[in-house]
Amino acid sequence: AFLNVGRGDVIEDESLISALENEFISGAILDVFSKEPLPQDSPLWERNDVVISPHLSGITMEHGVPHLFLENYDRFVAGKKMRYVVDWDRGY
């Protein structure tokens, strides 16, 4: 799998989609994109092998980001409540 929580220009969307379609990678977990926000018509939204999270800034301890991201991914896959979920009705 491919995990990008750093910079959106690390990989082009078309290259990522090609890698997924050709099964060079089994999936992608994406927090950043070459164009942000990710356009609504992006084919990445429709893929079952792609997990998209909102790119939120804030005070973060860099060494903790991969651990928290992967922990929440595991919780999501297991159907458990994730940590630090955005409540759109409350606005945060």
N, C-alpha and C positions, 0 to 999 in steps of 0.2 A: 504494500500500500504506500501511497504518497501522502505526506503530511506537510502542509504549508501554512504556518502561522507567522511568517516573517515579512516577506516582501512580495507584492503581487506580480512584479516583473521577473520573478525567478523562472517562470515557465509560461508559455503562451497557451491560452485555452485550447486552441486547435491541436497543439501537440499533446496536451493532456488527454483530450478526448480520443485522439488516435491511439495513445498508449493504452487507454481503457478498452477501446473497441478491439484492439489486437491482443488484448490480455497480457501486455508486457507488465502491467501492474494490476492488482486485484481490486483496487479502490483508491479513493482520494478523500482526504479530510482537509477542507479548505476554509481558511479564515480570511484570506486576502486574495485579491484578483487583480489582473492587469488593468481592468477598468472597474472603478468603484463609484457607486454601488454596482454590483453585478446586474447587468440589464435583465429585465423581466423575460426577454425572449432568448436568453442564453440556454443552450441545450444542457448545460450542467444542472439546471434546476430539475430536469426530468429524469436524470439518471439515478437508478437505485444503488449504484456503486459509488455515489458521491455524497458526502456529508458536508453541508454548508453551515457555517456558524457566522454570526455577526462580528465584524471587526470593530471592537470597542476599545477605545483608549482609556487609560487610567494609570494610576500608580500600580505597578506590577513588579514583582520580583521575577526577573527573567527565568531563573532556574526553576521556578514553580509552574510556569505556563505549560510545558509539555505534560507534566504529571497531571495537572488539573484537567487539561483538555482530554487526555486519554482516559482519565477516570470518568469524566462525564460521558465520553463515548461508550465506555463499557456499561455505565448505568443506563444509557439510552437503549443500547442493544438488548440489555436484560429486562427492559420495561420498568426500570426503577426511576424514582424521582432524581432529577439531575440537580447539581449544585449551581447556584447563581443564575437561575433562569430569569430572563427578561419578562416582566409582566407588562404587556403592551397596554392594558387598560389603565395601569397606574403610571405608565410613562417611564418606567425604569426597570 
